[in-house]
Amino acid sequence: MSDIADIADIELLLCHADDQRPVLEEGLPLESAADEPQPSGEELIHDFADFSDDPNDLSLQRWSVIAPEGPAGDALLALVEPLIRKREQDQGAPVVPYRVPAGMDADAAIRWGKSVYHDESIALEDLPRYLLVLGDLDEVSLELQQAMASEALVGRLVSRSAAGYAAYVDKLLSSERAPAREAQARALFFTAQDGTAATTIGHRALVAPSVARCRDTRQRGGFKARDIEEIGYDGAEAARSALLEHLGRPEPSMLFTMSHGLGAPRRGWTSADEQRAVQGAMSLGSGVRIAAEDLGDRPFLPGGIWFFLACYGGGTPAESAYHHWLARLRDAGGFGGRVDGVLAGLPRPGDRPFIAALPQAALASPRGPLAVMAHVDLAWTYSFQDMGPDGKDRASRFEGVFSSLVKGARVGNSYNELLRHLGNANHELAAMYNQEARAETAGKPLAPDQGRAKRRANLWMLREDLAGYVLLGDPAARLAIDRDRGAVKATPAPAEVRSPVPPLPTAPPALAAARARDAARMQRAVHEKILGEEGDRKIAERYGITREELQRWYDAYCEAGLAALGELP
């Protein structure tokens, strides 16, 4: 092991399904990850999606689906046909589905991206940046979803039944077609404070700072939520009641929850069906939980977006990214058998990977959320409890996601705010591996260095933890808020601005009314440009003007507002 001393343990958000005690009662030291080898293949060289135009404009970014090959894929495409037709209207171009074989590993997924997705015959402006994967992890592999997440904005839709797929599509389209009633969304935060080290650290280092940061930013006009609330309670049963009460309101809401996810009982799973029904459900402590079967017909964050942080909350992969690391710790000894229980609950060779039942049920519910961000694989406290050189907690890594969601951005674009940090960790870690490789090749290997070992362990854990997040649901979904009203509310109207220019002579009533209508139209166009949810080209087309004319209106609006500010006492 590398020589790193006095480093706090990293904690695991996983508990046994029977007694709901943590699978890892004590954390593991960061030093144990310092000697992880560089992954094989091209895993570290991806560039994460970047957009030179409006990332929320489907006419610019385009949308498509990835479905399994064969009859199963045909059936899935038929179930989401209404959504495909709607997205064709949104982007003004046909949707051409992609078909892929099952079981693609990481290398096959990267090759597919290079040869099929980046087909040289496809014009760059026609390349779909929003991709909806259809089917479970054994139909379209997790490796493909993760590989394409470095190229595009990717979500996945899974349901145990055809009715679940149809219900989700109907819910999403109803949300998009109905007039938005609210100008701003709610931002809700919840921690299952069960007294364990992992959730205690999670609340201290992520949830409480996030609430404080969002409230502070809101006061300065930067976090566009109507309410920012941390859901409180006293006891596990009260936690369940409080959570379900807040989630029953039919208001556009973003929800962030942190809890242990349910893992294998101490006796082990009695069957694969039991595991698929329970693993990854939300533990509230003291035997209280929220699982797929508990949702039923009750409203659960209707029309909202849920960020669910827990082990296996999003699903269970074919192989854990942490298996080789934990096995090496077990074989090396010195950890008092701490990792045995974790290893016992990891996927075994031949196990079928799957998306967890709880987010599946939430998405299939007509009164459930439009999208869920969750963790596939083990979830540690590491994505926010940074133990790098400065040792700071990193709640800010998640703030971009929250802020983007409440502004009404498409959820794939919001999810990309988190993946940017994964891209940064990837590049930094790759640079370290390359530097070490060059030194070895030159016959001058780098001398052992405590600071370097700590930094490498930090980056390895950060990369693996961030890579475990997945988006479930259509990446083009968004909270149903009236973004026009939100923009008008956030921007002073001309009537409220004291213009330094002398007033024009009184015009005849008909001419004055016409001018007012035209000014209101110009104001709406400028507000849409300020909001930034659509590109200039689409706004200009809607108002029947050129982009140059839109820019002229915008410049005039800004100049008048600036002049008015200069006149304030």
LUMVEXMI-862967 format. One record per residue (C-alpha): residue in three letters; x, y, z negated. Coordinates in steps of 0.05 Angstrom, whole numbers, plus 5000, padded with zeros to 4 digits. Last residue first. Layout:
BEGIN
<pt ALA <X Y Z>>
...
! end
This chain:
BEGIN
<pt PRO <4384 6159 5131>>
<pt LEU <4372 6116 5194>>
<pt GLU <4390 6151 5259>>
<pt GLY <4448 6104 5275>>
<pt LEU <4401 6045 5269>>
<pt ALA <4357 6076 5321>>
<pt ALA <4415 6082 5369>>
<pt LEU <4432 6009 5360>>
<pt GLY <4359 5989 5372>>
<pt ALA <4356 6031 5436>>
<pt GLU <4421 6002 5461>>
<pt CYS <4399 5930 5445>>
<pt TYR <4333 5938 5482>>
<pt ALA <4366 5971 5542>>
<pt ASP <4417 5915 5546>>
<pt TYR <4363 5862 5542>>
<pt TRP <4321 5894 5596>>
<pt ARG <4382 5899 5641>>
<pt GLN <4399 5826 5626>>
<pt LEU <4329 5805 5647>>
<pt GLU <4337 5845 5711>>
<pt GLU <4403 5811 5727>>
<pt ARG <4371 5743 5714>>
<pt THR <4320 5760 5767>>
<pt ILE <4246 5770 5752>>
<pt GLY <4182 5730 5755>>
<pt TYR <4172 5725 5680>>
<pt ARG <4177 5648 5679>>
<pt GLU <4234 5649 5729>>
<pt ALA <4274 5699 5686>>
<pt ILE <4265 5655 5624>>
<pt LYS <4288 5593 5661>>
<pt ARG <4350 5627 5690>>
<pt ASP <4368 5660 5624>>
<pt GLY <4374 5593 5589>>
<pt GLU <4325 5570 5537>>
<pt GLU <4326 5565 5460>>
<pt GLY <4370 5627 5455>>
<pt LEU <4326 5666 5407>>
<pt ILE <4353 5731 5436>>
<pt LYS <4334 5711 5506>>
<pt GLU <4264 5694 5484>>
<pt HIS <4259 5760 5447>>
<pt VAL <4280 5796 5510>>
<pt ALA <4225 5762 5551>>
<pt ARG <4173 5778 5497>>
<pt GLN <4195 5851 5496>>
<pt MET <4190 5858 5571>>
<pt ARG <4118 5831 5569>>
<pt ALA <4102 5879 5512>>
<pt ALA <4131 5937 5552>>
<pt ASP <4090 5918 5612>>
<pt ARG <4026 5914 5572>>
<pt ALA <4041 5980 5539>>
<pt ARG <4056 6013 5606>>
<pt ALA <3990 5988 5634>>
<pt ALA <3953 6015 5573>>
<pt ALA <3987 6082 5580>>
<pt LEU <3970 6085 5654>>
<pt ALA <3896 6071 5639>>
<pt PRO <3894 6121 5582>>
<pt PRO <3926 6178 5622>>
<pt ALA <3997 6192 5599>>
<pt THR <4019 6237 5541>>
<pt PRO <4086 6268 5557>>
<pt LEU <4145 6225 5540>>
<pt PRO <4173 6224 5470>>
<pt PRO <4242 6254 5457>>
<pt VAL <4296 6200 5453>>
<pt PRO <4323 6185 5384>>
<pt SER <4274 6127 5378>>
<pt ARG <4249 6109 5309>>
<pt VAL <4242 6033 5313>>
<pt GLU <4180 6001 5283>>
<pt ALA <4140 6006 5348>>
<pt PRO <4199 5974 5384>>
<pt ALA <4189 5910 5345>>
<pt PRO <4241 5892 5292>>
<pt THR <4271 5822 5305>>
<pt ALA <4261 5764 5256>>
<pt LYS <4186 5765 5261>>
<pt VAL <4187 5770 5336>>
<pt ALA <4235 5712 5341>>
<pt GLY <4194 5669 5294>>
<pt ARG <4132 5685 5334>>
<pt ASP <4166 5663 5398>>
<pt ARG <4194 5600 5364>>
<pt ASP <4125 5576 5345>>
<pt ILE <4144 5514 5307>>
<pt ALA <4133 5442 5327>>
<pt LEU <4199 5413 5303>>
<pt ARG <4239 5384 5360>>
<pt ALA <4243 5320 5401>>
<pt ALA <4294 5318 5459>>
<pt PRO <4336 5265 5423>>
<pt ASP <4276 5219 5425>>
<pt GLY <4274 5176 5363>>
<pt LEU <4330 5148 5320>>
<pt LEU <4397 5185 5315>>
<pt VAL <4457 5148 5289>>
<pt TYR <4509 5161 5235>>
<pt GLY <4564 5108 5226>>
<pt ALA <4617 5147 5264>>
<pt LEU <4617 5199 5208>>
<pt ASP <4639 5146 5157>>
<pt GLU <4692 5116 5203>>
<pt ARG <4722 5182 5221>>
<pt LEU <4724 5209 5150>>
<pt MET <4754 5145 5123>>
<pt TRP <4810 5145 5175>>
<pt LEU <4822 5220 5167>>
<pt ASN <4831 5218 5092>>
<pt ALA <4875 5157 5096>>
<pt ARG <4919 5193 5146>>
<pt ARG <4922 5256 5103>>
<pt LYS <4940 5217 5041>>
<pt ALA <4995 5180 5077>>
<pt ARG <5023 5245 5104>>
<pt GLY <5025 5277 5036>>
<pt GLN <5058 5216 5005>>
<pt ASP <5112 5212 5058>>
<pt PRO <5149 5148 5077>>
<pt ALA <5202 5166 5128>>
<pt LEU <5182 5170 5201>>
<pt PRO <5212 5118 5246>>
<pt LYS <5273 5141 5286>>
<pt GLY <5285 5087 5338>>
<pt ALA <5257 5132 5393>>
<pt THR <5199 5083 5404>>
<pt GLU <5183 5085 5329>>
<pt ALA <5182 5161 5329>>
<pt ARG <5137 5163 5390>>
<pt ALA <5089 5114 5357>>
<pt GLU <5086 5155 5293>>
<pt GLN <5071 5218 5332>>
<pt ASN <5018 5181 5372>>
<pt TYR <4984 5154 5310>>
<pt MET <4983 5224 5278>>
<pt ALA <4955 5256 5342>>
<pt ALA <4901 5203 5345>>
<pt LEU <4881 5220 5274>>
<pt GLU <4874 5293 5292>>
<pt HIS <4834 5278 5355>>
<pt ASN <4786 5231 5321>>
<pt ALA <4776 5276 5260>>
<pt ASN <4757 5334 5306>>
<pt GLY <4709 5290 5346>>
<pt LEU <4677 5265 5282>>
<pt HIS <4668 5337 5259>>
<pt ARG <4632 5352 5325>>
<pt LEU <4587 5293 5311>>
<pt LEU <4552 5331 5256>>
<pt GLU <4531 5390 5300>>
<pt ASN <4513 5338 5353>>
<pt TYR <4454 5317 5309>>
<pt SER <4425 5387 5319>>
<pt ASN <4430 5381 5395>>
<pt GLY <4398 5313 5393>>
<pt VAL <4343 5341 5348>>
<pt ARG <4322 5394 5398>>
<pt ALA <4330 5462 5367>>
<pt GLY <4272 5491 5328>>
<pt LYS <4310 5540 5285>>
<pt VAL <4296 5493 5226>>
<pt LEU <4335 5438 5261>>
<pt SER <4396 5480 5278>>
<pt SER <4404 5504 5206>>
<pt PHE <4400 5435 5177>>
<pt VAL <4450 5405 5226>>
<pt GLY <4498 5463 5218>>
<pt GLU <4494 5456 5143>>
<pt PHE <4517 5383 5145>>
<pt ARG <4592 5394 5153>>
<pt SER <4585 5454 5106>>
<pt ALA <4575 5406 5047>>
<pt ARG <4649 5393 5052>>
<pt ASP <4678 5381 4983>>
<pt LYS <4749 5407 4977>>
<pt GLY <4812 5366 4964>>
<pt ASP <4858 5415 5001>>
<pt PRO <4902 5360 5031>>
<pt GLY <4844 5312 5045>>
<pt MET <4799 5282 4994>>
<pt ASP <4734 5306 5027>>
<pt GLN <4671 5288 4990>>
<pt PHE <4623 5305 5047>>
<pt SER <4632 5249 5097>>
<pt TYR <4666 5208 5042>>
<pt THR <4609 5192 4996>>
<pt TRP <4605 5125 5030>>
<pt ALA <4553 5095 5077>>
<pt LEU <4561 5022 5096>>
<pt ASP <4535 5004 5165>>
<pt VAL <4485 5044 5207>>
<pt HIS <4470 5111 5174>>
<pt ALA <4410 5154 5187>>
<pt MET <4381 5211 5228>>
<pt VAL <4306 5202 5238>>
<pt ALA <4262 5232 5291>>
<pt LEU <4190 5253 5304>>
<pt PRO <4168 5241 5232>>
<pt GLY <4106 5203 5210>>
<pt ARG <4031 5213 5214>>
<pt PRO <4020 5169 5276>>
<pt SER <4068 5119 5242>>
<pt ALA <4115 5086 5292>>
<pt LEU <4172 5132 5273>>
<pt ALA <4164 5119 5198>>
<pt ALA <4157 5044 5208>>
<pt GLN <4221 5041 5249>>
<pt PRO <4256 5086 5199>>
<pt LEU <4239 5036 5144>>
<pt ALA <4250 4971 5183>>
<pt ALA <4325 4982 5195>>
<pt ILE <4353 4977 5265>>
<pt PHE <4382 4909 5278>>
<pt PRO <4444 4868 5289>>
<pt ARG <4436 4792 5296>>
<pt ASP <4483 4752 5253>>
<pt GLY <4532 4708 5293>>
<pt PRO <4593 4725 5251>>
<pt ARG <4569 4750 5184>>
<pt PRO <4542 4819 5169>>
<pt LEU <4567 4848 5103>>
<pt GLY <4532 4830 5038>>
<pt ALA <4586 4782 5012>>
<pt LEU <4640 4833 5029>>
<pt VAL <4609 4885 4983>>
<pt GLY <4601 4835 4926>>
<pt ASP <4674 4813 4933>>
<pt VAL <4701 4885 4935>>
<pt ARG <4705 4895 4860>>
<pt GLY <4739 4829 4847>>
<pt GLY <4786 4861 4798>>
<pt PHE <4817 4908 4849>>
<pt GLY <4889 4884 4843>>
<pt GLY <4885 4831 4896>>
<pt ALA <4917 4837 4965>>
<pt ASP <4867 4787 4995>>
<pt ARG <4808 4827 4970>>
<pt LEU <4837 4893 4994>>
<pt ARG <4852 4863 5062>>
<pt ALA <4781 4837 5066>>
<pt LEU <4755 4906 5050>>
<pt TRP <4796 4938 5106>>
<pt HIS <4779 4884 5157>>
<pt HIS <4704 4889 5141>>
<pt TYR <4700 4965 5141>>
<pt ALA <4674 4976 5212>>
<pt SER <4620 4926 5195>>
<pt GLU <4603 4874 5247>>
<pt ALA <4538 4861 5284>>
<pt PRO <4512 4927 5258>>
<pt THR <4458 4937 5205>>
<pt GLY <4407 4993 5209>>
<pt GLY <4392 5066 5199>>
<pt GLY <4388 5065 5123>>
<pt TYR <4443 5011 5122>>
<pt CYS <4476 5048 5064>>
<pt ALA <4439 5113 5049>>
<pt LEU <4432 5183 5078>>
<pt PHE <4363 5194 5111>>
<pt PHE <4360 5258 5152>>
<pt TRP <4285 5263 5169>>
<pt ILE <4252 5306 5222>>
<pt GLY <4180 5327 5216>>
<pt GLY <4116 5317 5255>>
<pt PRO <4083 5284 5196>>
<pt LEU <4134 5275 5138>>
<pt PHE <4101 5211 5112>>
<pt PRO <4025 5211 5117>>
<pt ARG <3997 5147 5088>>
<pt ASP <3974 5093 5137>>
<pt GLY <4021 5040 5111>>
<pt LEU <4085 5072 5085>>
<pt ASP <4100 5022 5030>>
<pt GLU <4112 4963 5077>>
<pt ALA <4172 5000 5108>>
<pt ALA <4206 5008 5041>>
<pt ILE <4206 5061 4987>>
<pt ARG <4236 5036 4922>>
<pt VAL <4227 5031 4847>>
<pt GLY <4264 4976 4810>>
<pt SER <4294 5024 4759>>
<pt GLY <4327 5065 4814>>
<pt LEU <4298 5105 4872>>
<pt SER <4324 5057 4925>>
<pt MET <4307 5073 4998>>
<pt ALA <4304 5014 5045>>
<pt GLY <4368 4995 5082>>
<pt GLN <4355 4920 5080>>
<pt VAL <4283 4904 5066>>
<pt ALA <4246 4877 5127>>
<pt ARG <4306 4855 5167>>
<pt GLN <4335 4819 5106>>
<pt GLU <4270 4783 5091>>
<pt ASP <4265 4761 5164>>
<pt ALA <4336 4735 5164>>
<pt SER <4317 4690 5106>>
<pt THR <4325 4680 5031>>
<pt TRP <4374 4737 5027>>
<pt GLY <4429 4729 4976>>
<pt ARG <4424 4710 4902>>
<pt ARG <4453 4778 4882>>
<pt PRO <4401 4810 4927>>
<pt ALA <4430 4837 4994>>
<pt GLY <4429 4911 5005>>
<pt LEU <4379 4965 4989>>
<pt GLY <4403 5035 5008>>
<pt HIS <4426 5080 4952>>
<pt SER <4398 5150 4956>>
<pt MET <4406 5217 4991>>
<pt THR <4348 5251 5026>>
<pt PHE <4346 5309 5075>>
<pt LEU <4278 5331 5101>>
<pt MET <4263 5381 5157>>
<pt SER <4191 5402 5158>>
<pt PRO <4135 5421 5206>>
<pt GLU <4073 5422 5162>>
<pt PRO <4021 5367 5155>>
<pt ARG <4033 5358 5080>>
<pt GLY <4043 5286 5058>>
<pt LEU <4118 5290 5050>>
<pt HIS <4115 5333 4988>>
<pt GLU <4068 5285 4954>>
<pt LEU <4107 5224 4977>>
<pt LEU <4171 5252 4946>>
<pt ALA <4139 5274 4881>>
<pt SER <4104 5207 4872>>
<pt ARG <4167 5167 4886>>
<pt ALA <4209 5210 4841>>
<pt ALA <4157 5206 4786>>
<pt GLU <4163 5130 4789>>
<pt ALA <4239 5136 4785>>
<pt GLY <4242 5185 4727>>
<pt ASP <4234 5260 4719>>
<pt TYR <4225 5297 4785>>
<pt GLY <4252 5352 4830>>
<pt ILE <4245 5363 4904>>
<pt GLU <4297 5414 4926>>
<pt GLU <4261 5468 4964>>
<pt ILE <4278 5516 5020>>
<pt ASP <4216 5550 5046>>
<pt ARG <4200 5588 5110>>
<pt ALA <4264 5565 5143>>
<pt LYS <4305 5607 5192>>
<pt PHE <4374 5604 5160>>
<pt GLY <4413 5665 5183>>
<pt GLY <4375 5725 5156>>
<pt ARG <4422 5743 5099>>
<pt GLN <4373 5716 5048>>
<pt ARG <4368 5653 5090>>
<pt THR <4444 5644 5087>>
<pt ASP <4442 5646 5011>>
<pt ARG <4384 5597 5009>>
<pt CYS <4419 5550 5057>>
<pt ARG <4484 5552 5018>>
<pt ALA <4450 5539 4952>>
<pt VAL <4409 5481 4979>>
<pt SER <4471 5452 5012>>
<pt PRO <4513 5460 4949>>
<pt ALA <4461 5421 4909>>
<pt VAL <4456 5365 4961>>
<pt LEU <4529 5355 4979>>
<pt ALA <4581 5354 4924>>
<pt ARG <4539 5352 4861>>
<pt HIS <4481 5311 4888>>
<pt GLY <4526 5262 4924>>
<pt ILE <4572 5255 4864>>
<pt THR <4513 5236 4820>>
<pt THR <4486 5192 4875>>
<pt ALA <4551 5153 4880>>
<pt ALA <4567 5151 4806>>
<pt THR <4500 5120 4787>>
<pt GLY <4450 5156 4742>>
<pt ASP <4389 5144 4786>>
<pt GLN <4385 5214 4815>>
<pt ALA <4351 5196 4880>>
<pt THR <4369 5261 4913>>
<pt PHE <4319 5303 4953>>
<pt PHE <4322 5364 4998>>
<pt LEU <4266 5398 5037>>
<pt ALA <4272 5453 5090>>
<pt ARG <4204 5479 5112>>
<pt ALA <4192 5503 5182>>
<pt GLN <4179 5572 5211>>
<pt ALA <4128 5605 5258>>
<pt GLU <4074 5555 5240>>
<pt ARG <4012 5537 5281>>
<pt ALA <4046 5511 5344>>
<pt PRO <3995 5500 5399>>
<pt ALA <3988 5425 5413>>
<pt ARG <4025 5398 5474>>
<pt GLU <4092 5382 5441>>
<pt SER <4063 5350 5379>>
<pt SER <4013 5309 5419>>
<pt LEU <4070 5285 5463>>
<pt LEU <4111 5262 5403>>
<pt LYS <4052 5227 5369>>
<pt ASP <4030 5192 5433>>
<pt VAL <4102 5168 5447>>
<pt TYR <4109 5143 5375>>
<pt ALA <4042 5106 5377>>
<pt ALA <4059 5073 5444>>
<pt TYR <4125 5047 5417>>
<pt GLY <4092 5022 5353>>
<pt ALA <4035 4989 5392>>
<pt ALA <4086 4949 5431>>
<pt SER <4109 4920 5365>>
<pt ARG <4171 4915 5321>>
<pt SER <4192 4985 5342>>
<pt VAL <4256 5016 5366>>
<pt LEU <4271 5083 5398>>
<pt ARG <4343 5105 5402>>
<pt GLY <4374 5174 5408>>
<pt VAL <4433 5201 5447>>
<pt LEU <4458 5271 5461>>
<pt ALA <4514 5262 5513>>
<pt GLU <4586 5243 5524>>
<pt SER <4613 5225 5455>>
<pt ALA <4545 5197 5436>>
<pt MET <4554 5152 5497>>
<pt ALA <4606 5110 5461>>
<pt GLN <4563 5105 5398>>
<pt GLN <4501 5083 5436>>
<pt LEU <4541 5033 5477>>
<pt GLU <4573 5004 5414>>
<pt LEU <4505 4998 5381>>
<pt SER <4486 4949 5435>>
<pt VAL <4424 4951 5478>>
<pt GLU <4381 4889 5467>>
<pt ASP <4413 4862 5403>>
<pt LEU <4414 4932 5374>>
<pt ASP <4339 4941 5384>>
<pt GLY <4304 4970 5444>>
<pt LEU <4301 5034 5485>>
<pt VAL <4358 5084 5486>>
<pt LEU <4338 5156 5499>>
<pt LEU <4391 5198 5533>>
<pt TYR <4395 5274 5535>>
<pt ARG <4455 5300 5574>>
<pt PRO <4428 5274 5641>>
<pt LEU <4477 5287 5698>>
<pt ASP <4440 5325 5752>>
<pt GLU <4481 5389 5744>>
<pt LEU <4545 5348 5752>>
<pt ALA <4522 5321 5819>>
<pt ILE <4517 5245 5820>>
<pt SER <4557 5208 5874>>
<pt GLU <4618 5207 5828>>
<pt ASP <4581 5160 5780>>
<pt HIS <4597 5186 5710>>
<pt TYR <4542 5145 5677>>
<pt VAL <4559 5084 5718>>
<pt SER <4634 5078 5724>>
<pt LYS <4661 5118 5665>>
<pt GLY <4604 5106 5617>>
<pt TRP <4601 5033 5635>>
<pt ARG <4676 5026 5623>>
<pt ILE <4669 5058 5554>>
<pt ALA <4611 5010 5537>>
<pt ALA <4651 4950 5561>>
<pt ASP <4709 4970 5516>>
<pt ALA <4664 4980 5456>>
<pt ASP <4627 4915 5464>>
<pt MET <4565 4906 5508>>
<pt GLY <4519 4853 5479>>
<pt ALA <4458 4862 5523>>
<pt PRO <4462 4883 5595>>
<pt VAL <4445 4954 5618>>
<pt ARG <4391 4989 5659>>
<pt TYR <4393 5065 5668>>
<pt PRO <4328 5101 5682>>
<pt VAL <4322 5154 5738>>
<pt VAL <4278 5211 5713>>
<pt PRO <4254 5256 5770>>
<pt ALA <4265 5331 5769>>
<pt GLY <4231 5393 5742>>
<pt GLN <4263 5384 5673>>
<pt ASP <4200 5390 5631>>
<pt GLN <4155 5358 5683>>
<pt GLU <4201 5298 5690>>
<pt ARG <4203 5296 5614>>
<pt LYS <4127 5289 5612>>
<pt ARG <4127 5232 5663>>
<pt ILE <4181 5195 5622>>
<pt LEU <4140 5205 5559>>
<pt PRO <4077 5177 5591>>
<pt GLU <4118 5116 5616>>
<pt VAL <4143 5099 5547>>
<pt LEU <4109 5031 5543>>
<pt ALA <4123 5016 5616>>
<pt LEU <4198 5027 5605>>
<pt LEU <4196 4978 5546>>
<pt ALA <4162 4924 5588>>
<pt ASP <4212 4931 5644>>
<pt GLY <4269 4927 5594>>
<pt ALA <4242 4861 5566>>
<pt PRO <4232 4835 5638>>
<pt GLY <4305 4842 5656>>
<pt GLU <4360 4891 5639>>
<pt PRO <4356 4931 5575>>
<pt ALA <4334 5004 5577>>
<pt ILE <4373 5070 5577>>
<pt VAL <4328 5131 5587>>
<pt SER <4338 5199 5619>>
<pt TRP <4339 5273 5605>>
<pt ARG <4367 5335 5640>>
<pt GLN <4413 5389 5613>>
<pt LEU <4393 5449 5655>>
<pt SER <4319 5437 5665>>
<pt LEU <4320 5405 5596>>
<pt ASP <4338 5472 5563>>
<pt ASN <4359 5459 5491>>
<pt PRO <4434 5458 5505>>
<pt ASP <4431 5528 5538>>
<pt ASP <4490 5528 5585>>
<pt SER <4565 5515 5576>>
<pt PHE <4550 5452 5536>>
<pt ASP <4599 5408 5500>>
<pt ALA <4590 5334 5485>>
<pt PHE <4646 5302 5446>>
<pt ASP <4712 5286 5479>>
<pt HIS <4731 5213 5473>>
<pt ILE <4803 5190 5464>>
<pt LEU <4801 5151 5399>>
<pt GLU <4764 5089 5419>>
<pt GLU <4804 5076 5481>>
<pt GLY <4825 5005 5468>>
<pt SER <4852 4980 5402>>
<pt PRO <4842 5017 5337>>
<pt GLN <4904 5047 5303>>
<pt PRO <4922 5008 5241>>
<pt GLU <4895 5021 5171>>
<pt ASP <4952 5036 5124>>
<pt ALA <4924 5095 5085>>
<pt ALA <4856 5063 5072>>
<pt SER <4873 5035 5003>>
<pt GLU <4900 5102 4981>>
<pt LEU <4829 5130 4979>>
<pt PRO <4816 5090 4916>>
<pt LEU <4753 5047 4913>>
<pt GLY <4692 5063 4871>>
<pt GLU <4666 5026 4811>>
<pt GLU <4600 4989 4806>>
<pt LEU <4604 4971 4879>>
<pt VAL <4540 4933 4894>>
<pt PRO <4504 4987 4853>>
<pt ARG <4446 4961 4810>>
<pt GLN <4379 4955 4845>>
<pt ASP <4361 4892 4805>>
<pt ASP <4334 4854 4865>>
<pt ALA <4354 4892 4928>>
<pt HIS <4427 4901 4906>>
<pt CYS <4452 4972 4913>>
<pt LEU <4489 5012 4966>>
<pt LEU <4512 5085 4970>>
<pt LEU <4586 5070 4962>>
<pt GLU <4635 5114 4923>>
<pt ILE <4705 5139 4940>>
<pt ASP <4752 5139 4880>>
<pt ALA <4791 5199 4857>>
<pt ILE <4864 5205 4876>>
<pt ASP <4919 5208 4823>>
<pt ALA <4972 5172 4863>>
<pt ILE <4986 5157 4936>>
<pt ASP <5045 5111 4951>>
<pt SER <5021 5072 5011>>
<pt MET <5000 5000 5000>>
! end
